[in-house]
């Protein structure tokens, strides 16, 4: 079972991670952890929909360049805490510009070489995990510190809400005891949510750099194959013994881990 995208005007990939089956029985709690694509295109109706939730903390994984190009829009009904935890892997525009920055990739053959050199999603996620433990642990701490008495639920997002957000969400849910198959299914559902106008726009951006759309580049930009998050979680299992220990390697305490599990799993 995966979570279902909630219609929020201006967003394509917004959802509450509540209602997912737990390995020990029961389901994850509603209104605790949300995930989304970037909030820059929220309409007035979309802003009202976000304001109607208990979201009070916004975690933005985008790079400074991404945030400058597409600033988030937030409701004005109350104060929102915005936590910027930049992660480069998954910043497609930044990666494309970096690949072409030396100006050498001018011919179709050279552009094809750049397109062929992109990592697989699974390898990109492993790279993200290898140095991102402090950022991901910070997300877990924010969830652990949330409560039902105030608007303190956590929303995590990047640009698409599929890669940096997908890895972060998978770690939180896996560490809290959500059924692994459900964690994978939730990750994989982003591809369907983003299909259509959002994916078409992303592919158009890539071609605007002169890059050919290879199957691997298409998957990197718009896909969420289960094998990619399975590879990431397998790396976490092999190198840390699971998501909980991985988050603790980034600074999450025993007490915060227990609070994370209570918040998500009840």
Rosetta silent file (secondary structure, phi, psi, omega in degrees, C-alpha in Angstrom):
SEQUENCE: XXXXXXXXXXXXXXXXXXXXXXXXXXXXXXXXXXXXXXXXXXXXXXXXXXXXXXXXXXXXXXXXXXXXXXXXXXXXXXXXXXXXXXXXXXXXXXXXXXXXXXXXXXXXXXXXXXXXXXXXXXXXXXXXXXXXXXXXXXXXXXXXXXXXXXXXXXXXXXXXXXXXXXXXXXXXXXXXXXXXXXXXXXXXXXXXXXXXXXXXXXXXXXXXXXXXXXXXXXXXXXXXXXXXXXXXXXXXXXXXXXXXXXXXXXXXXXXXXXXXXXXXXX
SCORE:     score description
SCORE:     0.000 S_00000001
   1 L     0.000  135.552  175.316    0.000    0.000    0.000 S_00000001
   2 L  -119.248  162.946  175.095    1.232    3.473   -0.834 S_00000001
   3 L   -75.717  157.719 -177.489   -0.064    6.867    0.126 S_00000001
   4 L  -107.540  135.388  179.010   -2.221    8.711   -2.397 S_00000001
   5 L   -60.467  135.640  177.541   -1.405   12.167   -3.663 S_00000001
   6 L   -96.026  136.640 -178.567   -3.754   14.796   -2.249 S_00000001
   7 L   -72.910  110.617  173.693   -5.011   17.420   -4.635 S_00000001
   8 L  -124.837  117.485 -171.639   -3.413   20.722   -3.659 S_00000001
   9 L   -61.476  122.775 -177.468   -3.719   23.311   -6.401 S_00000001
  10 L   103.196   -9.040  178.677   -0.276   24.125   -7.773 S_00000001
  11 L  -119.277  152.203  179.250    1.342   20.895   -6.553 S_00000001
  12 L  -112.235  -24.780 -165.827    1.709   17.536   -8.278 S_00000001
  13 L  -133.946   39.506 -178.006    3.280   15.284   -5.668 S_00000001
  14 L   -93.883  134.615  174.139    1.873   16.322   -2.277 S_00000001
  15 E  -163.092  155.434  172.741    0.751   13.704    0.230 S_00000001
  16 E   -89.381  133.907 -179.554    0.417   12.791    3.889 S_00000001
  17 L   -84.957    8.635  176.430    2.368    9.641    4.792 S_00000001
  18 L   -71.424  158.579  176.403   -0.301    8.578    7.255 S_00000001
  19 L    86.425    9.199  179.703   -2.299    5.398    6.769 S_00000001
  20 L   -90.051  142.403 -176.935    0.614    3.170    5.723 S_00000001
  21 E   -66.301  138.110  176.359    0.794   -0.351    7.173 S_00000001
  22 E   -94.182  147.195 -179.636    3.256   -0.932    9.996 S_00000001
  23 L   -59.831  -31.431 -177.605    5.356   -4.085   10.153 S_00000001
  24 L   -92.485    4.550 -177.659    4.065   -4.729   13.690 S_00000001
  25 L   104.776  153.267 -176.206    0.437   -4.062   12.779 S_00000001
  26 L    85.999 -170.444 -178.907   -1.653   -0.922   12.548 S_00000001
  27 E  -135.155  160.548  178.352   -0.949    2.053   10.309 S_00000001
  28 L   -67.889  155.689 -173.893    1.211    5.183   10.388 S_00000001
  29 L   -80.983  141.398  175.054   -0.314    8.330   11.874 S_00000001
  30 L   -75.531  153.597  170.973   -1.953   11.020    9.786 S_00000001
  31 L    72.244   24.384 -178.904   -0.872   14.639   10.031 S_00000001
  32 L  -115.558  -50.746 -177.897    2.728   14.037   11.126 S_00000001
  33 E  -129.498  120.750  177.072    4.916   13.757    8.011 S_00000001
  34 E  -114.557  157.417  176.830    4.019   15.211    4.628 S_00000001
  35 E  -137.725  152.563 -173.974    6.003   15.151    1.379 S_00000001
  36 E  -163.129  166.725  162.777    5.762   17.296   -1.727 S_00000001
  37 L   -80.172  179.094 -175.913    7.302   18.856   -4.784 S_00000001
  38 L   -60.118  151.479 -173.000    8.414   22.497   -4.521 S_00000001
  39 L   -96.753   14.061 -173.523    5.863   25.012   -3.235 S_00000001
  40 L   -70.020  -22.581 -175.563    6.671   27.794   -5.713 S_00000001
  41 L  -105.718   13.868  178.528    3.525   27.325   -7.822 S_00000001
  42 L   -57.361  131.149  175.973    0.939   27.145   -5.031 S_00000001
  43 L   -87.775  172.536  174.665   -2.236   28.989   -6.027 S_00000001
  44 H   -53.836  -41.603  177.334   -4.470   30.836   -3.524 S_00000001
  45 H   -65.812  -38.492  177.931   -6.581   27.671   -3.230 S_00000001
  46 H   -64.993  -39.752  176.771   -3.420   25.609   -2.778 S_00000001
  47 H   -62.396  -40.439  177.711   -2.189   27.933   -0.053 S_00000001
  48 H   -63.799  -38.754 -179.943   -5.524   27.542    1.731 S_00000001
  49 H   -65.080  -41.347  177.389   -5.232   23.749    1.488 S_00000001
  50 H   -66.506  -41.289 -179.568   -1.761   23.780    3.069 S_00000001
  51 H   -63.129  -25.386 -179.116   -2.945   26.206    5.753 S_00000001
  52 L   -77.615   -9.061  177.416   -5.737   23.766    6.647 S_00000001
  53 L   -89.865  178.698  175.216   -3.172   21.131    7.678 S_00000001
  54 L   -95.149   16.829  178.421   -1.075   20.994   10.843 S_00000001
  55 E   -64.038  129.130  176.767    2.118   21.627    8.874 S_00000001
  56 E  -133.038  -12.667 -178.963    4.365   24.039   10.739 S_00000001
  57 E  -125.114  126.803  178.761    7.849   23.003    9.624 S_00000001
  58 E  -112.620  117.387  175.663    9.020   23.084    5.994 S_00000001
  59 E  -100.616  120.249 -176.457   12.216   21.185    5.140 S_00000001
  60 E  -112.336  111.376 -178.479   13.633   22.320    1.797 S_00000001
  61 L   -86.004   -0.536 -175.399   16.316   20.043    0.301 S_00000001
  62 L   -71.310  159.351  175.864   16.901   22.281   -2.720 S_00000001
  63 L   -76.525  162.618  176.105   20.148   24.064   -3.453 S_00000001
  64 H   -54.754  -37.391  179.383   20.372   27.861   -3.062 S_00000001
  65 H   -64.243  -42.112  178.336   20.228   28.161   -6.853 S_00000001
  66 H   -64.596  -41.545 -179.269   17.015   26.160   -7.012 S_00000001
  67 H   -66.476  -37.492  178.548   15.427   28.213   -4.233 S_00000001
  68 H   -66.230  -40.160 -177.828   16.384   31.479   -5.937 S_00000001
  69 H   -71.077  -29.379 -175.840   14.955   30.321   -9.262 S_00000001
  70 L  -145.311   74.684 -177.283   11.662   29.130   -7.749 S_00000001
  71 L   -61.185  139.584  175.512   11.002   30.563   -4.256 S_00000001
  72 L   -62.217  147.475  168.331    8.466   28.710   -2.142 S_00000001
  73 L  -107.113  134.702 -179.277    5.107   30.301   -1.494 S_00000001
  74 L  -127.338  150.575  175.500    3.747   29.788    2.028 S_00000001
  75 L   -60.355  155.864 -179.775    0.411   30.590    3.653 S_00000001
  76 L  -105.907   12.740 -175.916    0.288   33.774    5.702 S_00000001
  77 L   -72.646  -25.396 -178.264   -2.087   32.398    8.357 S_00000001
  78 L  -160.440  175.826  179.136    0.732   31.685   10.808 S_00000001
  79 L   -79.101  133.968  174.804    4.492   31.477   11.165 S_00000001
  80 L  -114.273  134.624  175.534    6.166   28.582    9.388 S_00000001
  81 E   -86.793  120.959  179.382    9.631   27.361   10.310 S_00000001
  82 E  -106.322  123.188 -179.126   11.681   26.813    7.144 S_00000001
  83 E  -114.846  117.443 -178.004   14.727   24.564    7.463 S_00000001
  84 E   -96.727  115.116 -179.241   17.103   24.552    4.499 S_00000001
  85 L  -125.369   75.226 -172.438   19.059   21.311    4.177 S_00000001
  86 L   -62.344  132.343  173.894   20.604   21.540    0.726 S_00000001
  87 L  -130.637  125.130 -174.589   21.489   18.273   -1.015 S_00000001
  88 L   -71.663  -44.920 -177.450   23.079   18.468   -4.465 S_00000001
  89 L   -57.363  127.599 -178.741   22.171   14.996   -5.736 S_00000001
  90 L   101.710  -10.392  177.191   18.802   15.262   -7.465 S_00000001
  91 L   -83.217   87.693 -168.898   19.145   18.943   -8.416 S_00000001
  92 H   -61.839  -44.679 -179.302   18.648   18.267  -12.111 S_00000001
  93 H   -63.424  -43.099  179.326   19.119   21.816  -13.414 S_00000001
  94 H   -62.820  -41.294 -178.724   22.242   22.296  -11.309 S_00000001
  95 H   -66.903  -39.820  179.295   23.656   18.960  -12.459 S_00000001
  96 H   -64.551  -43.419  179.212   22.997   19.731  -16.124 S_00000001
  97 H   -64.109  -40.493  179.825   24.656   23.126  -15.833 S_00000001
  98 H   -63.882  -41.179 -179.159   27.620   21.614  -14.019 S_00000001
  99 H   -63.718  -30.056 -177.041   28.033   18.939  -16.680 S_00000001
 100 L  -103.483    7.669 -168.619   28.118   21.598  -19.386 S_00000001
 101 L   -68.092  -25.770 -177.015   29.975   24.281  -17.441 S_00000001
 102 L   -81.552   -4.938  176.802   33.308   23.904  -19.193 S_00000001
 103 L    74.817    2.491 -175.949   31.731   24.777  -22.522 S_00000001
 104 L   -80.361  -26.228 -175.041   33.361   21.773  -24.143 S_00000001
 105 L   -81.224   75.545 -174.708   30.154   19.835  -24.775 S_00000001
 106 L  -105.071  -31.668 -176.829   29.281   21.624  -27.998 S_00000001
 107 L   -89.623  158.688  176.322   28.888   18.848  -30.544 S_00000001
 108 H   -56.088  -36.386 -179.952   26.058   16.287  -30.584 S_00000001
 109 H   -65.752  -41.699  179.384   28.616   13.582  -29.844 S_00000001
 110 H   -69.051  -38.470  176.634   29.913   15.421  -26.788 S_00000001
 111 H   -63.518  -39.757  177.810   26.389   16.135  -25.580 S_00000001
 112 H   -63.151  -36.410  177.162   25.557   12.455  -25.965 S_00000001
 113 H   -63.140  -42.337  177.557   28.634   11.631  -23.858 S_00000001
 114 H   -61.063  -46.091 -179.338   27.377   13.930  -21.098 S_00000001
 115 H   -61.996  -36.698 -178.635   23.931   12.288  -21.221 S_00000001
 116 H   -74.696  -17.352 -175.358   25.506    8.839  -21.086 S_00000001
 117 L   -88.731   -3.426 -177.526   27.629    9.753  -18.058 S_00000001
 118 L   -67.922  146.091 -179.865   24.720   10.460  -15.698 S_00000001
 119 L   -73.788  160.966  170.031   24.471    8.067  -12.739 S_00000001
 120 L   -70.554  160.324  177.729   21.639    5.650  -12.238 S_00000001
 121 H   -58.964  -44.788 -178.763   19.044    6.714   -9.682 S_00000001
 122 H   -60.768  -42.929  178.197   20.136    3.995   -7.284 S_00000001
 123 H   -65.836  -37.900  177.850   23.783    5.042   -7.496 S_00000001
 124 H   -63.164  -39.292  179.261   22.786    8.684   -7.028 S_00000001
 125 H   -66.581  -39.304  177.328   20.849    7.756   -3.898 S_00000001
 126 H   -62.417  -41.924  176.113   23.802    5.851   -2.472 S_00000001
 127 H   -60.275  -39.887  177.469   25.966    8.918   -3.055 S_00000001
 128 H   -61.099  -44.070 -177.804   23.342   10.992   -1.279 S_00000001
 129 H   -69.598  -32.236 -175.242   23.347    8.612    1.674 S_00000001
 130 H   -63.244  -28.981  179.926   27.126    8.463    1.938 S_00000001
 131 H  -126.391    5.219 -174.682   27.387   12.088    3.046 S_00000001
 132 H  -101.298    7.298 -176.269   23.804   13.050    3.917 S_00000001
 133 H   -56.358  -41.969  179.000   23.342   11.390    7.319 S_00000001
 134 H   -61.718  -40.574  178.456   23.471   14.702    9.266 S_00000001
 135 H   -65.344  -45.571 -178.554   20.795   16.272    7.041 S_00000001
 136 H   -67.693  -35.954  176.223   18.522   13.252    7.210 S_00000001
 137 H   -63.883  -34.921  177.918   19.030   12.971   10.979 S_00000001
 138 H   -63.410  -38.601  175.847   17.965   16.623   11.284 S_00000001
 139 H   -60.881  -46.173  179.781   14.683   15.766    9.561 S_00000001
 140 H   -60.287  -38.903  178.357   14.134   12.939   12.023 S_00000001
 141 H   -63.940  -39.130  179.966   14.813   15.326   14.926 S_00000001
 142 H   -66.050  -40.199  176.664   12.224   17.779   13.613 S_00000001
 143 H   -66.362  -42.853 -179.911    9.600   15.041   13.384 S_00000001
 144 H   -60.747  -32.264 -177.443   10.527   13.779   16.853 S_00000001
 145 H   -84.994   -7.344 -179.421   10.062   17.300   18.246 S_00000001
 146 L   -75.386  165.654 -179.487    6.618   17.765   16.699 S_00000001
 147 L  -152.395  170.326 -178.164    3.419   17.298   18.708 S_00000001
 148 L   -86.573   -6.955 -174.930   -0.349   17.149   18.379 S_00000001
 149 L   -90.000  -17.831  179.726   -0.961   20.312   20.400 S_00000001
 150 L  -131.367  164.814  175.946    0.556   22.776   17.928 S_00000001
 151 L   -77.971   85.514 -173.700    0.823   23.084   14.155 S_00000001
 152 L  -130.485   12.644  175.936    4.218   21.396   14.044 S_00000001
 153 E   -61.017  153.882 -173.465    3.851   18.635   11.445 S_00000001
 154 E  -106.993  130.583  171.361    6.793   18.374    9.053 S_00000001
 155 E  -111.359  123.893  175.648    6.643   18.775    5.265 S_00000001
 156 E  -106.851  138.465  178.082    9.740   17.686    3.326 S_00000001
 157 E  -153.438  159.923  170.504   10.254   18.741   -0.270 S_00000001
 158 L  -129.833 -127.984  175.831   12.806   19.278   -3.008 S_00000001
 159 L   -93.758  -56.999  178.724   11.949   20.180   -6.609 S_00000001
 160 L   -87.622  -23.568 -173.467   10.089   17.089   -7.827 S_00000001
 161 L    75.644   24.745 -177.496    9.547   15.557   -4.410 S_00000001
 162 L  -119.930  -32.750 -173.813   10.833   12.226   -5.691 S_00000001
 163 L   -99.949  -74.827  177.063   14.588   11.868   -5.103 S_00000001
 164 H   -59.361  -44.548  176.770   15.921   13.819   -2.125 S_00000001
 165 H   -66.584  -38.285 -179.315   12.428   13.826   -0.651 S_00000001
 166 H   -65.006  -42.521  178.723   11.945   10.172   -1.597 S_00000001
 167 H   -67.475  -45.260 -179.860   15.112    9.021    0.150 S_00000001
 168 H   -59.855  -46.329 -178.658   14.394   11.131    3.240 S_00000001
 169 H   -64.198  -42.383  178.721   10.819    9.880    3.505 S_00000001
 170 H   -59.804  -41.599  178.865   11.866    6.263    3.020 S_00000001
 171 H   -62.848  -45.509 -178.695   14.409    6.599    5.829 S_00000001
 172 H   -62.279  -46.957 -176.812   11.885    8.143    8.230 S_00000001
 173 H   -68.785  -41.208 -179.404    9.200    5.569    7.524 S_00000001
 174 H   -65.489  -42.627  179.514   11.568    2.605    7.557 S_00000001
 175 H   -64.917  -29.869 -178.193   13.136    3.714   10.840 S_00000001
 176 H   -84.482   -6.651  175.976    9.663    4.122   12.361 S_00000001
 177 L    98.344   17.045  173.571    8.632    0.585   11.461 S_00000001
 178 E   -70.077  142.286  179.909    6.474    1.084    8.374 S_00000001
 179 L   -52.794  130.791 -174.159    6.268   -2.071    6.280 S_00000001
 180 H   -59.572  -40.891  179.692    9.194   -2.067    3.821 S_00000001
 181 H   -61.985  -36.209  178.775    7.016   -2.975    0.833 S_00000001
 182 H   -70.678  -36.590  176.692    4.747   -0.013    1.594 S_00000001
 183 H   -60.605  -44.686 -179.900    7.754    2.305    1.876 S_00000001
 184 H   -66.140  -41.352 -179.925    8.901    1.191   -1.581 S_00000001
 185 H   -65.519  -37.506  177.464    5.410    1.545   -3.049 S_00000001
 186 H   -63.517  -45.512  176.284    5.072    5.083   -1.685 S_00000001
 187 H   -56.720  -49.863 -174.263    8.378    6.044   -3.278 S_00000001
 188 H   -63.999  -26.594 -175.989    7.411    4.465   -6.600 S_00000001
 189 H   -67.401  -18.007 -179.694    4.061    6.282   -6.743 S_00000001
 190 H   -60.307  -34.514 -178.331    5.775    9.632   -7.387 S_00000001
 191 H   -59.948  -42.339  178.376    6.371    8.723  -11.035 S_00000001
 192 H   -67.355  -41.111 -179.327    2.627    8.461  -11.653 S_00000001
 193 H   -63.465  -33.654 -175.395    1.913   11.680   -9.739 S_00000001
 194 H   -90.605  -10.292 -178.196    4.490   13.603  -11.796 S_00000001
 195 L   -61.854  145.821  179.800    3.528   12.162  -15.185 S_00000001
 196 L   102.268 -134.120 -173.143    2.144   14.652  -17.680 S_00000001
 197 H   -56.988  -41.816 -178.607    2.734   18.406  -17.473 S_00000001
 198 H   -64.353  -50.247 -178.829    5.356   18.281  -14.715 S_00000001
 199 H   -63.252  -39.756  178.878    7.449   15.558  -16.368 S_00000001
 200 H   -61.093  -40.897  178.772    7.062   17.187  -19.783 S_00000001
 201 H   -65.068  -39.808  178.709    8.359   20.476  -18.368 S_00000001
 202 H   -64.901  -43.626  179.703   11.372   18.786  -16.778 S_00000001
 203 H   -66.290  -35.916  176.534   12.284   17.017  -20.013 S_00000001
 204 H   -63.345  -39.435  178.000   11.903   20.282  -21.922 S_00000001
 205 H   -61.647  -41.411 -179.316   14.329   21.930  -19.503 S_00000001
 206 H   -65.395  -43.631 -179.987   16.891   19.197  -20.130 S_00000001
 207 H   -67.310  -25.258  178.687   16.606   19.483  -23.900 S_00000001
 208 H   -66.232  -21.462  174.866   17.016   23.258  -23.567 S_00000001
 209 L   -83.376   -3.334 -179.147   20.580   22.533  -22.416 S_00000001
 210 L    90.716    5.044 -177.361   21.106   20.617  -25.656 S_00000001
 211 L   -84.504  137.178  175.069   21.113   17.207  -23.985 S_00000001
 212 L   -75.398  145.050 -179.922   19.448   14.256  -25.735 S_00000001
 213 L   -85.498   93.553  174.421   16.781   12.456  -23.702 S_00000001
 214 L   -81.939  161.019  177.301   18.233    8.986  -23.229 S_00000001
 215 H   -55.710  -39.036 -179.353   16.246    6.324  -21.341 S_00000001
 216 H   -69.056  -38.572  178.913   18.604    6.691  -18.355 S_00000001
 217 H   -69.879  -36.768  176.197   18.304   10.471  -18.341 S_00000001
 218 H   -61.291  -44.594  179.350   14.513   10.229  -18.621 S_00000001
 219 H   -64.361  -41.974 -179.398   14.444    7.900  -15.629 S_00000001
 220 H   -61.371  -38.791 -174.929   16.775   10.145  -13.658 S_00000001
 221 H   -83.132  -33.555 -170.193   14.594   13.198  -14.304 S_00000001
 222 H  -131.104   -6.196 -172.462   11.092   11.753  -14.039 S_00000001
 223 L   -99.153  158.739  170.896   11.196    8.151  -12.816 S_00000001
 224 L  -141.488   66.861  179.320   10.889    6.380   -9.485 S_00000001
 225 L   -67.812  137.741 -179.890   11.541    2.687  -10.205 S_00000001
 226 H   -52.002  -35.064 -177.461   11.255    0.502   -7.098 S_00000001
 227 H   -59.453  -28.725 -177.470   14.748   -0.888   -7.746 S_00000001
 228 H   -68.425  -48.385 -179.407   16.298    2.524   -7.078 S_00000001
 229 H   -74.029  -28.282  174.046   14.989    2.905   -3.522 S_00000001
 230 H   -62.404  -40.660  177.300   15.570   -0.815   -2.925 S_00000001
 231 H   -63.385  -42.041 -179.935   19.244   -0.227   -3.761 S_00000001
 232 H   -63.612  -46.511 -178.699   19.379    2.721   -1.368 S_00000001
 233 H   -68.403  -34.025  176.270   17.768    0.801    1.479 S_00000001
 234 H   -64.030  -38.343  177.134   19.983   -2.233    0.807 S_00000001
 235 H   -64.253  -42.487  177.926   23.030    0.053    1.151 S_00000001
 236 H   -61.730  -45.039  179.772   21.685    1.373    4.456 S_00000001
 237 H   -61.668  -45.532 -175.057   21.055   -2.175    5.691 S_00000001
 238 H   -70.492  -35.012 -173.704   24.490   -3.418    4.641 S_00000001
 239 H   -98.075  -18.506 -177.172   26.474   -0.464    5.960 S_00000001
 240 H  -134.027   -8.284 -179.300   24.492    0.538    9.052 S_00000001
 241 L    81.302   16.496  176.919   22.140   -2.308    9.901 S_00000001
 242 L   130.253  167.974 -176.129   19.022   -0.340    9.009 S_00000001
 243 H   -65.309  -37.405 -178.719   17.558    3.126    8.690 S_00000001
 244 H   -61.101  -48.651  179.863   17.368    3.738   12.445 S_00000001
 245 H   -66.035  -34.419  176.942   21.097    3.120   12.947 S_00000001
 246 H   -61.722  -46.922  179.651   21.878    5.180    9.853 S_00000001
 247 H   -63.402  -35.539  177.870   19.994    8.170   11.270 S_00000001
 248 H   -68.147  -30.016  176.380   21.793    7.698   14.580 S_00000001
 249 H   -66.255  -20.970  177.807   25.111    7.816   12.716 S_00000001
 250 L   -92.487   -0.550  175.733   24.061   11.319   11.657 S_00000001
 251 L   118.814    3.024  178.002   23.395   12.454   15.218 S_00000001
 252 L   -74.758  128.488 -178.613   19.919   11.178   16.136 S_00000001
 253 L   -83.199  167.719  176.673   19.826   10.206   19.831 S_00000001
 254 H   -58.442  -43.485 -179.276   18.115    7.159   21.329 S_00000001
 255 H   -65.301  -39.002  178.591   15.437    9.392   22.808 S_00000001
 256 H   -69.271  -35.865  176.177   14.839   11.168   19.509 S_00000001
 257 H   -63.182  -44.278  177.931   14.590    7.844   17.685 S_00000001
 258 H   -61.488  -40.749  179.120   11.969    6.673   20.166 S_00000001
 259 H   -67.508  -38.188  175.372   10.066    9.937   19.725 S_00000001
 260 H   -57.833  -46.733 -178.453   10.259    9.613   15.917 S_00000001
 261 H   -65.513  -38.228  178.236    8.725    6.147   16.137 S_00000001
 262 H   -65.780  -42.037 -178.556    6.005    7.361   18.488 S_00000001
 263 H   -65.059  -43.772 -175.717    5.134   10.288   16.233 S_00000001
 264 H   -85.793  -41.895 -174.027    4.909    8.220   13.040 S_00000001
 265 H  -100.316  -14.793  179.213    3.824    4.811   14.329 S_00000001
 266 L    82.735    0.000    0.000    1.969    5.809   17.501 S_00000001
